[in-house]
Amino acid sequence: MAAAASATGGEVRLVDRCIDAAARDAATVEAWRRQRRSLERLPAPLADALFRRLAERRLLFPSLIEVFKCSVEEVDLSGFLAVDAEWLSYLGSFRYLGVLKLADCKNVDNGAVWPLSGMNTLKDLDLSRCTKFSDAGLRHIVTIQSLEKLHLSGTKLTDNGVMLISSLTNLSFLDLGGIRITDKTLRSLQVLTQLEHLDIWGSEITNEGASVLKAFARLRFLNLYWTSVNRLLVPPNMRCLNMSKCKIHSICYKDSEVPVSLENFIVSEAEFDNIDQVFSGIQADSLLYLDMSSCNLSNFTFMEKMKNLEHLDLSSNRITDETIEHIAKVGTSLKYLSLKGTMITSQALCVLAGTVPNLTSLSLSHTKIDDTSLAYISMMPLLRTIDLSHTSIKGFARTEVDSDKMLSMSVFEHLKYLESLNLEDTPLSAEVIPPLGSFAALKYLYLKSDFLSDSALHALSPAANLIHLGFCGNILSSSGLLQFVPPATLRVLDLSGCWIITEDAISAFCKHYPMIELRHELMQELKANSVGRSQPKAKQSQQVKPKVTNSFAGPSRLPDIRFVGFPFGHEQPLYGHWGNLRVYMATVVIVLKASIGHVYMATERTSCSFSHKL
């Protein structure tokens, strides 16, 4: 099984490299576009991946889109400011398009969506925050009777326009967030009996209008954020409810004393007339996710029966060491806990230790805890993410016997799953950093202090699995940066706010470690200076002429492709009876050869990458 998994991983990388080569740069794309090739034989997953890669690299343009019309099923152009009527005129001709995401495309207006009219394959359309889209454009969209998901939040729709949506009876997902719809409009949508997700945050719905929600028998998700609804009759299948920024009086089923079986309840910044009464209408042991951040609460006795809770956010509430006991009684199911911005001290962690053995994420940012809390935190063995930013953690504590300093963070060495640690804006000094380099699983580390300098950065070189290192706002010199030997796994080094280092030092580091993304205020200036500089042409390596055999032997009747003439003298089969993933891999070589006109390939002793033309 291990060999099969390894082979599958190799296949994914191989296909990815082929796609990467086809979308390498504008010149590459132009070369195969001019051949007027069709990609209709390219399997949809590969066509989608190639389209995404071109989009990510901003290599798409309207006339290029046309070659994908017979193969692509999913298109995501969210945030593309260039997308306008010309782009959609091509997208409207796509034969198998099922998903189209145009969120934040500011030039998509009412006329631009006309080519989408009547499409019979489109099921998911996202026009969120297309600020030029209004009622006139919606008249084109409601002709797409196949739609199952429609995202319209942040558009210019009015009450009258939203009423048109009632004709889309196949909708299961409807996002109308930020649109000032009224009770009358909501009543017109009762015919959408298939709805499972309804987002009407920021609307003008009242208690009277919300009473019609019981007609949506399949509704599982409802977002009433920032509305005036305070008494809610919940549909029978409701599982997720967002009433943030609402003043809540009661939640219940219609004419029933049976508690509501909610799984997710989000009430951030909400007010409660009587919090015990509100939660008496909710089945305590059904709740899995509870967000009560910024509710200014001090009473938490209602939580003691929530034995299955996995996610609990109580940040910015009036929680003290005395009230933490109610949270400790939540039980062993808790995996995420945020006490950010509360009034607790290290004593609260003493109460929690041993009561939350399955906790994987803990946020104690902006609290009064100090180094004495670290020993208690280390008793939570499954922790993966810890946020101790903006606290009094110094990294050392004094022993009871004498005044000698003891490195306090060394206790985290026992947390064998710890992947992310945030220590920003804490009074750490360079001498307490070395233990962090020995945390075996640590991948993300964030450090920011007035007392950290070159030696602190150098102490992190042994961090064997570190991927992202934030070293912002510290006293790092140019020589200190150039002397730093980053871990082999490091991919992001954030030095924002390190004002001493120079542009030359940053440039030299980036050249020496090109695989690392360095973030700093000077990077934008460096990139600007590099624009227009001539790039030396890479010396072409000797090309290996491959032989491609296209035989249809065996029961699968799929081609067995071999590349012959590798430097190490062996034929390398790229297809075997390994399932659909290899089918796609083999197909991408054939189809890109046939459709685009060339496939890229480089031969190395241990791997294949696509960089030389066949």
Backbone hydrogen bonds, N-H to C=O, Kabsch-Sander energy under -0.5 kcal/mol:
donor,donor_aa,acceptor,acceptor_aa,energy
5,A,1,M,-2.6
6,S,2,A,-2.4
7,A,3,A,-2.5
8,T,4,A,-2.6
9,G,5,A,-2.4
10,G,6,S,-2.1
11,E,7,A,-2.2
12,V,8,T,-2.2
13,R,9,G,-2.0
14,L,10,G,-2.3
15,V,11,E,-2.7
16,D,12,V,-2.4
17,R,13,R,-2.1
18,C,14,L,-1.8
19,I,15,V,-2.4
20,D,16,D,-2.5
21,A,17,R,-2.1
22,A,18,C,-2.0
23,A,19,I,-1.3
24,R,21,A,-1.4
29,V,25,D,-2.1
30,E,26,A,-2.5
31,A,27,A,-1.8
32,W,28,T,-1.5
33,R,29,V,-2.1
34,R,30,E,-2.0
36,R,33,R,-2.0
37,R,32,W,-0.9
39,L,67,V,-1.3
42,L,39,L,-1.6
46,L,43,P,-0.7
47,A,43,P,-2.6
48,D,44,A,-3.1
49,A,45,P,-1.7
50,L,46,L,-2.6
51,F,47,A,-2.5
52,R,48,D,-2.5
53,R,49,A,-2.3
54,L,50,L,-2.3
55,A,51,F,-2.2
56,E,52,R,-2.9
57,R,53,R,-1.7
58,R,55,A,-1.6
59,L,54,L,-3.0
60,L,54,L,-0.6
64,L,61,F,-1.0
65,I,61,F,-1.4
65,I,62,P,-0.5
66,E,62,P,-0.7
67,V,64,L,-1.2
68,F,65,I,-2.0
69,K,66,E,-1.7
71,S,68,F,-1.9
72,V,68,F,-2.3
75,V,99,V,-2.4
77,L,75,V,-0.5
77,L,101,K,-2.8
79,G,103,A,-2.8
80,F,77,L,-2.2
81,L,79,G,-0.9
83,V,80,F,-1.0
88,L,84,D,-2.0
89,S,85,A,-1.6
90,Y,86,E,-0.9
90,Y,87,W,-0.9
91,L,87,W,-2.0
92,G,88,L,-2.1
93,S,90,Y,-1.7
94,F,91,L,-1.6
95,R,69,K,-2.5
96,Y,69,K,-0.6
98,G,73,E,-3.0
99,V,73,E,-2.0
100,L,124,D,-2.9
101,K,75,V,-2.7
102,L,100,L,-0.6
102,L,126,D,-3.1
104,D,128,S,-2.8
105,C,102,L,-1.6
106,K,104,D,-1.2
108,V,105,C,-1.7
109,D,107,N,-0.9
110,N,132,K,-0.8
113,V,109,D,-1.1
114,W,111,G,-1.2
116,L,113,V,-1.7
117,S,114,W,-2.0
119,M,116,L,-1.9
123,K,98,G,-2.5
124,D,98,G,-2.1
125,L,149,K,-2.3
126,D,100,L,-2.5
127,L,125,L,-0.6
127,L,151,H,-2.8
129,R,153,S,-3.4
130,C,127,L,-1.8
131,T,129,R,-1.3
132,K,108,V,-0.5
133,F,130,C,-2.0
137,G,134,S,-0.6
138,L,134,S,-1.7
139,R,135,D,-1.3
140,H,137,G,-1.2
141,I,137,G,-1.4
142,V,138,L,-2.3
143,T,140,H,-1.2
144,I,141,I,-2.2
145,Q,143,T,-1.4
146,S,119,M,-0.6
147,L,144,I,-1.6
148,E,123,K,-2.9
149,K,123,K,-2.7
150,L,173,F,-2.0
151,H,125,L,-2.5
152,L,150,L,-0.6
152,L,175,D,-2.8
154,G,177,G,-2.0
155,T,152,L,-1.2
156,K,133,F,-2.6
162,V,158,T,-2.4
163,M,159,D,-1.5
164,L,160,N,-0.5
164,L,161,G,-1.5
165,I,162,V,-1.7
166,S,163,M,-1.4
167,S,164,L,-1.7
168,L,165,I,-2.3
169,T,167,S,-1.6
171,L,168,L,-1.6
172,S,148,E,-3.2
173,F,148,E,-1.9
174,L,197,H,-2.3
175,D,150,L,-2.4
176,L,174,L,-0.6
176,L,199,D,-3.1
178,G,201,W,-3.2
179,I,176,L,-1.8
181,I,179,I,-2.6
186,L,182,T,-2.0
187,R,183,D,-2.2
188,S,184,K,-1.3
189,L,185,T,-0.7
189,L,186,L,-1.0
190,Q,187,R,-1.4
191,V,188,S,-0.5
192,L,189,L,-2.0
193,T,191,V,-2.2
195,L,192,L,-1.5
196,E,172,S,-3.0
197,H,172,S,-1.8
198,L,221,F,-2.2
199,D,174,L,-2.3
200,I,198,L,-0.6
200,I,223,N,-2.1
202,G,225,Y,-2.7
203,S,200,I,-1.3
204,E,181,I,-2.4
210,A,206,T,-2.6
211,S,207,N,-1.0
211,S,208,E,-0.5
212,V,209,G,-1.7
213,L,210,A,-1.6
214,K,211,S,-0.8
215,A,212,V,-2.1
216,F,213,L,-1.7
217,A,215,A,-1.7
219,L,216,F,-1.5
220,R,196,E,-2.7
221,F,196,E,-2.3
222,L,240,C,-2.1
223,N,198,L,-2.0
224,L,222,L,-0.6
224,L,242,N,-3.2
226,W,244,S,-2.5
227,T,224,L,-0.9
228,S,205,I,-1.0
232,L,250,S,-2.1
234,V,232,L,-0.8
234,V,252,C,-2.7
238,M,235,P,-1.6
239,R,220,R,-2.3
240,C,220,R,-3.0
241,L,264,N,-2.4
242,N,222,L,-2.4
243,M,241,L,-0.6
243,M,266,I,-2.6
245,K,268,S,-1.6
246,C,243,M,-1.2
248,I,246,C,-0.8
248,I,271,E,-3.0
249,H,230,N,-2.9
250,S,230,N,-1.9
252,C,232,L,-2.2
253,Y,258,V,-0.5
256,S,253,Y,-1.1
260,V,281,G,-3.4
262,L,260,V,-1.4
263,E,239,R,-2.7
264,N,239,R,-2.8
265,F,289,Y,-2.5
266,I,241,L,-2.7
267,V,265,F,-0.6
267,V,291,D,-3.1
269,E,293,S,-2.4
270,A,267,V,-1.8
271,E,246,C,-2.5
273,D,248,I,-2.1
278,V,274,N,-2.2
279,F,275,I,-2.2
280,S,276,D,-1.1
281,G,277,Q,-0.7
281,G,278,V,-1.1
282,I,279,F,-1.2
283,Q,260,V,-3.0
284,A,282,I,-0.6
286,S,283,Q,-1.6
287,L,283,Q,-0.7
287,L,284,A,-0.8
288,L,263,E,-2.9
289,Y,263,E,-2.6
290,L,311,H,-2.6
291,D,265,F,-2.2
292,M,290,L,-0.6
292,M,313,D,-2.7
294,S,315,S,-2.8
295,C,292,M,-0.9
296,N,316,S,-0.9
300,F,298,S,-0.6
303,M,300,F,-1.5
304,E,301,T,-1.3
306,M,303,M,-2.2
307,K,305,K,-2.0
309,L,306,M,-1.0
310,E,288,L,-2.6
311,H,288,L,-2.3
312,L,336,Y,-2.1
313,D,290,L,-2.4
314,L,312,L,-0.6
314,L,338,S,-2.4
316,S,340,K,-2.9
317,N,314,L,-0.7
318,R,297,L,-1.8
319,I,317,N,-1.8
324,I,320,T,-1.0
325,E,322,E,-0.6
326,H,323,T,-1.1
327,I,323,T,-0.7
328,A,324,I,-2.0
329,K,325,E,-1.0
330,V,327,I,-1.8
331,G,328,A,-0.7
334,L,331,G,-0.7
335,K,310,E,-2.8
336,Y,310,E,-2.6
337,L,361,S,-2.2
338,S,312,L,-2.0
339,L,337,L,-0.5
339,L,363,S,-2.8
341,G,365,S,-2.5
342,T,339,L,-1.4
343,M,319,I,-1.7
348,A,345,T,-1.3
349,L,345,T,-0.6
349,L,346,S,-0.6
350,C,346,S,-1.1
351,V,347,Q,-1.3
352,L,348,A,-1.9
353,A,349,L,-2.3
355,T,352,L,-2.6
356,V,352,L,-0.8
359,L,356,V,-1.5
360,T,335,K,-2.8
361,S,335,K,-2.3
362,L,385,T,-2.5
363,S,337,L,-2.2
364,L,362,L,-0.5
364,L,387,D,-2.9
366,H,389,S,-1.6
367,T,364,L,-0.8
368,K,344,I,-1.8
373,S,370,D,-1.8
374,L,371,D,-1.2
376,Y,372,T,-0.5
377,I,373,S,-2.2
378,S,374,L,-2.1
379,M,376,Y,-1.4
380,M,377,I,-1.9
382,L,357,P,-0.5
383,L,380,M,-1.5
384,R,360,T,-3.3
385,T,360,T,-2.3
386,I,420,S,-2.3
387,D,362,L,-2.4
388,L,386,I,-0.6
388,L,422,N,-2.7
390,H,424,E,-2.3
391,T,388,L,-0.6
392,S,369,I,-1.7
397,A,406,M,-2.7
399,T,404,D,-1.6
406,M,397,A,-2.4
408,S,395,G,-1.2
408,S,406,M,-0.6
409,M,395,G,-0.7
410,S,407,L,-0.6
411,V,408,S,-1.3
412,F,409,M,-1.7
413,E,410,S,-1.6
414,H,411,V,-1.2
415,L,412,F,-1.8
416,K,414,H,-1.6
418,L,415,L,-1.5
419,E,384,R,-2.3
420,S,384,R,-2.6
421,L,444,Y,-2.4
422,N,386,I,-2.3
423,L,421,L,-0.6
423,L,446,Y,-3.1
425,D,448,K,-1.3
426,T,423,L,-0.7
426,T,448,K,-1.2
428,L,426,T,-1.9
429,S,394,K,-0.7
430,A,451,F,-0.9
432,V,429,S,-1.6
433,I,430,A,-1.4
436,L,433,I,-2.1
437,G,433,I,-0.6
437,G,434,P,-1.3
438,S,435,P,-1.5
439,F,436,L,-1.3
440,A,438,S,-0.8
442,L,439,F,-0.9
443,K,419,E,-2.6
444,Y,419,E,-3.0
445,L,468,H,-2.3
446,Y,421,L,-2.2
447,L,470,G,-3.4
448,K,423,L,-0.7
451,F,428,L,-0.5
452,L,449,S,-0.8
456,A,453,S,-0.7
457,L,453,S,-1.4
458,H,454,D,-2.3
459,A,455,S,-1.6
460,L,457,L,-1.6
461,S,458,H,-1.5
463,A,460,L,-1.6
464,A,462,P,-1.3
466,L,463,A,-1.2
467,I,443,K,-2.7
468,H,443,K,-2.7
469,L,492,V,-2.6
470,G,445,L,-3.4
470,G,468,H,-0.5
471,F,469,L,-0.6
471,F,494,D,-3.0
472,C,447,L,-0.5
473,G,496,S,-2.1
474,N,471,F,-0.8
475,I,452,L,-2.5
476,L,474,N,-1.6
481,L,477,S,-1.9
482,L,478,S,-2.2
483,Q,479,S,-1.7
484,F,480,G,-0.5
484,F,481,L,-0.9
490,L,487,P,-1.5
491,R,467,I,-2.8
492,V,467,I,-2.2
493,L,517,E,-2.5
494,D,469,L,-2.7
495,L,493,L,-0.8
495,L,519,R,-2.9
498,C,495,L,-2.1
499,W,497,G,-1.5
501,I,498,C,-0.5
506,I,502,T,-2.0
507,S,503,E,-2.5
508,A,504,D,-2.5
509,F,505,A,-2.3
510,C,506,I,-2.5
511,K,507,S,-1.9
512,H,508,A,-1.9
513,Y,509,F,-2.4
516,I,513,Y,-1.8
517,E,491,R,-3.5
518,L,516,I,-0.8
519,R,493,L,-2.6
520,H,518,L,-0.5
523,M,520,H,-1.5
524,Q,521,E,-0.5
526,L,522,L,-2.3
527,K,523,M,-2.6
528,A,524,Q,-2.1
529,N,525,E,-2.2
530,S,526,L,-1.4
531,V,527,K,-0.8
531,V,528,A,-0.6
533,R,530,S,-1.5
545,K,543,Q,-0.7
549,T,547,K,-0.6
551,S,549,T,-0.5
557,R,554,G,-0.9
560,D,551,S,-0.9
561,I,559,P,-0.8
563,F,572,Q,-1.0
564,V,562,R,-0.6
569,G,566,F,-2.3
572,Q,563,F,-1.2
574,L,561,I,-2.5
578,W,576,G,-2.2
582,R,579,G,-0.7
583,V,579,G,-1.3
584,Y,580,N,-2.5
585,M,581,L,-1.9
586,A,582,R,-2.8
587,T,583,V,-2.6
588,V,584,Y,-2.7
589,V,585,M,-1.2
590,I,586,A,-1.8
591,V,587,T,-3.6
592,L,588,V,-2.0
593,K,589,V,-1.5
594,A,590,I,-2.5
595,S,591,V,-4.1
596,I,592,L,-1.4
597,G,592,L,-1.4
598,H,592,L,-0.8
601,M,612,H,-3.4
602,A,609,S,-4.9
604,E,602,A,-0.6
604,E,607,S,-1.3
609,S,602,A,-1.4
611,S,609,S,-1.0
614,L,599,V,-1.9
